[in-house]
């Protein structure tokens, strides 16, 4: 048996793969639910411990930080897309121009 044949021993039976997909989907969903619950409980605890003014200030600081991060992410994504387009243009120019 060659090295690559051992991955195809079951003759294309995907029941094992389907079971893995279902199991990993359940793990992912459970993790997302847990993350939601932890965030909700931590927000409730902060709302209880902080005064309304402090809680609002914390919300504004978090929002400003997120907006700043989103701004810089968009700038970097735009630069990356522009670089890919420029490279594509250069490559297409070389591939369409034949020898003269």
N, C-alpha and C positions, 0 to 999 in steps of 0.2 A: 504494500500500500504506500503510495507516494505521500509526501507531506500535505499536498493540497487536497488529496482524496479524503482525508479523515474529516474534513469540514463538510463533506457532502455524503456521508455514510447513510443518512436516513432517507435518501432518495427524494429529496425535495419536500419532505413532510414539514409543514410550517406550524404544526400544533404547538411545538415547544416554543417557537418564536412568538406565537400569539399569546401564549401563557406568560412569557417574559414581558411582553408589551403591556398586558393587563396589570401584571404585578408592579412594574415600574411606574405605570400611570397612577396606580393607587398610592404608591409611595410619594409621588410628586404631589398629588392632590392632598394627601395627609400633611405634607410639609407646608403647603400653601395655607391650609386651614390653621395649622399651628402658628404660622407666622402672623396670620390675621388675628388670631386670638391673643397672641403675645402683644401685638401692637395695640389692640383694643384695651387690654388690661393695663398696659403701661400708660396709655393715654388717660384712662380713668384714674389711675393712681396719681399721675401728675396733676390732673385737674383737681383732685382732692387736696393735695399737698400745697399747691401754689395758690396765691391769690389770683383773682380774675385779671388784674393788671399784669402780673408776672406771667401768667399763662398766655395771655394775648401777646406779650412781648416775645416770649419763646416761640410762639407760632409765627410771628413776623420775621424773626431771625432765621428760622428754619426755611421759610418761604423765600427770603432773599438769597440764602445760600443755594437753594435748589435752582432758583432762576439764574444765578450766576453760573452754576455748573452746567445748566442746560444751554446757556449762551455759548460758553466755551466749547462744549461738545458739538454744537451746531457749526461753529466756526471751523473746528478741526475736520468735521465730516465734509463740509463744503470744500475745504482745501484738498482733501483726499479725492473727492469726486472730480474736482477740476484737474488735478494731476493725472487721474486715470483717463479723463477725456483728452487731455493734451497728449498723453502717451499713445492713446488709440489713434488720434489724428496723425501723429508722426508715423506710427506703424502702417496705417492705411495708405499714407502717402508713399511709403517705400514699396508696399506690396502692389499698388496699382501702376506705378511707373516702371515700365520695362526697360531693358537695355536699349539705348539709342544707337 
